[in-house]
Amino acid sequence: MLPKYQARHFDYVMGGPNLSSLLFGQLASVAANVKINRIPLVLEPDAPFILRSIAVRVKYDTTSTSHRQTGLNQVQFAFTGPNLDYRQQVPVDAYLLSPWYGQMGNPIPLQKEIVYPAASTIWVDLINNGANTLTNLTFYFRGIKLFPWGVRPPWTYPKKMSLLNWTVVQGQSPSNNTSQFHIPVTTNAAGQRFTLQNTYDGDIVLRSLQAGPTASNTAWEVFLRFYDSDGYPYSNDFVHMDVMAGNATGPASFQTGTGYQTAFGVGPSSPGLFYPEIYIPNRRYIQYDVLRTDASFGTAAAQDIPLVFNGSKVVAA
Amino acid sequence: MYRPQFPYPTPRGYVDRDITQYFDYLTVPLLNNSALATQGMIHRIALTLQPDYPFLWRGIKIIGVNGADPVVTVQFYDPSKNELSRDFVPIDLYTHPSGSNIWGFQPVPLEPCIPCPKGSTVWMSVYNQTGSNQDLTKIRVGLFGLKRYPAREAQ
């Protein structure tokens, strides 16, 4: 029996270098000891949104060759439900919620999901409590959109079938150097639309994602945005690959007191999830764009950005 | 739409027990290669399972050739030689279970579970995609899952 509505993975992004920079200019550069109240994130009008997890990040520190998110540990924030009802009594430290701030594919779960009607608003208050100016401070709100059946393609499993583990790699060339996936330092995603086509002779289902260079990493600000084959997106803007996916050698290092700590306990054993899973019938496909804004990093170089999708083949009986 | 994880109840008359099937250069001769050349590939290395009872393969861990920074790519095949990936996959993005400094976390789950007949073989191909030789003697492969015993034979 089908549930009442069709659920679909969706990420709302507030901040960052792309479309959100136009809407949330005050997050592009947050000076030290600044407090900003009531930043509105207006949700899209096509479907209600169920918020289930969150993440926070800032642009990597350009003064270091390491992947450091300096100053993120000094961010305090609060956000509201749909009726301007705050879910924190006062802005709370982001690091109080998670050591990796919900990044590396492991967003901070909410104990109870929050239902937002279509076109409602999430309001965010924030304080930069530290001495660093924060660049591209970004809040991610991850959950699902709910659609009446028939609005989105309702593909699902055949009644009789079996499954086999299946992994698809995109963005990796055999020599690790030459391919269309060798992403330049500055990459505008306009019109890009890489395609992940189901070339298997049956259906496949995608459940999780890992992403990022593994041998030598000269990529910092790399963002992904996924779309159905008809162009309908899975997020309102680009999501950083460390938030969307993560990987075992995820380079992000987070400030802890006076030092920095690289994320651990992440990687393929706890990958970034597509929830609900994405079902791709035979010969159908999904699409994605890659946005890279690494011009301000002195050691950045063109690089393959592999994406590893995990899931199953669906073998009809 | 919502779908719960697949349940794997133990059939009546059987007992399931945890088992780790472990492979390295001491038990797998083809991994006794300290310098797999750039662009070098070893196709279908046999990881032969124990012959006594069926193995229900549910998770995997690999630590790679450089210890803290594995850089080779792998492709697995189930005992029926079905590919488990469309191409070679970097270990870091596939089977290496944690941050680069620690790999002692939970295994990478396989869903659905892969039933392996007793004494069957799982196959692993290795490809060196980097620009330098790689030492396969540092590869450690752990296949995690259950052995399924007839209840009358379980002690």
Chai-1 contact restraints between the chains, C-beta under 6 A:
chainA,res_idxA,chainB,res_idxB,connection_type,confidence,min_distance_angstrom,max_distance_angstrom,comment,restraint_id
A,P3,B,M1,contact,1.0,0.0,6.0,A-B,restraint_1
A,A7,B,M1,contact,1.0,0.0,6.0,A-B,restraint_2
A,L163,B,P112,contact,1.0,0.0,6.0,A-B,restraint_3
A,L164,B,N82,contact,1.0,0.0,6.0,A-B,restraint_4
A,N165,B,L84,contact,1.0,0.0,6.0,A-B,restraint_5
A,N165,B,L110,contact,1.0,0.0,6.0,A-B,restraint_6
A,T167,B,S85,contact,1.0,0.0,6.0,A-B,restraint_7
A,T167,B,V89,contact,1.0,0.0,6.0,A-B,restraint_8
A,V168,B,R86,contact,1.0,0.0,6.0,A-B,restraint_9
A,V169,B,D87,contact,1.0,0.0,6.0,A-B,restraint_10
A,V169,B,V89,contact,1.0,0.0,6.0,A-B,restraint_11
A,N176,B,Q129,contact,1.0,0.0,6.0,A-B,restraint_12
A,Q210,B,L93,contact,1.0,0.0,6.0,A-B,restraint_13
A,T214,B,P90,contact,1.0,0.0,6.0,A-B,restraint_14
A,T214,B,D92,contact,1.0,0.0,6.0,A-B,restraint_15
A,A215,B,V71,contact,1.0,0.0,6.0,A-B,restraint_16
A,A215,B,T130,contact,1.0,0.0,6.0,A-B,restraint_17
A,N247,B,D92,contact,1.0,0.0,6.0,A-B,restraint_18
A,N247,B,L93,contact,1.0,0.0,6.0,A-B,restraint_19
A,A248,B,D92,contact,1.0,0.0,6.0,A-B,restraint_20
A,A248,B,H96,contact,1.0,0.0,6.0,A-B,restraint_21
A,T249,B,D92,contact,1.0,0.0,6.0,A-B,restraint_22
A,T249,B,S100,contact,1.0,0.0,6.0,A-B,restraint_23
A,A263,B,G99,contact,1.0,0.0,6.0,A-B,restraint_24
A,F264,B,S98,contact,1.0,0.0,6.0,A-B,restraint_25
A,F264,B,G99,contact,1.0,0.0,6.0,A-B,restraint_26
A,F264,B,N101,contact,1.0,0.0,6.0,A-B,restraint_27
A,F264,B,I102,contact,1.0,0.0,6.0,A-B,restraint_28
A,G265,B,S98,contact,1.0,0.0,6.0,A-B,restraint_29
A,G265,B,F105,contact,1.0,0.0,6.0,A-B,restraint_30
A,G267,B,H96,contact,1.0,0.0,6.0,A-B,restraint_31
A,G267,B,P97,contact,1.0,0.0,6.0,A-B,restraint_32
A,G267,B,S98,contact,1.0,0.0,6.0,A-B,restraint_33
A,P268,B,Y94,contact,1.0,0.0,6.0,A-B,restraint_34
A,P268,B,V108,contact,1.0,0.0,6.0,A-B,restraint_35
A,S269,B,P97,contact,1.0,0.0,6.0,A-B,restraint_36
A,S269,B,F105,contact,1.0,0.0,6.0,A-B,restraint_37
A,S269,B,Q106,contact,1.0,0.0,6.0,A-B,restraint_38
A,S269,B,V108,contact,1.0,0.0,6.0,A-B,restraint_39
A,P276,B,M1,contact,1.0,0.0,6.0,A-B,restraint_40
A,P306,B,P90,contact,1.0,0.0,6.0,A-B,restraint_41
A,V308,B,V89,contact,1.0,0.0,6.0,A-B,restraint_42
A,V308,B,L93,contact,1.0,0.0,6.0,A-B,restraint_43
A,V308,B,Y94,contact,1.0,0.0,6.0,A-B,restraint_44
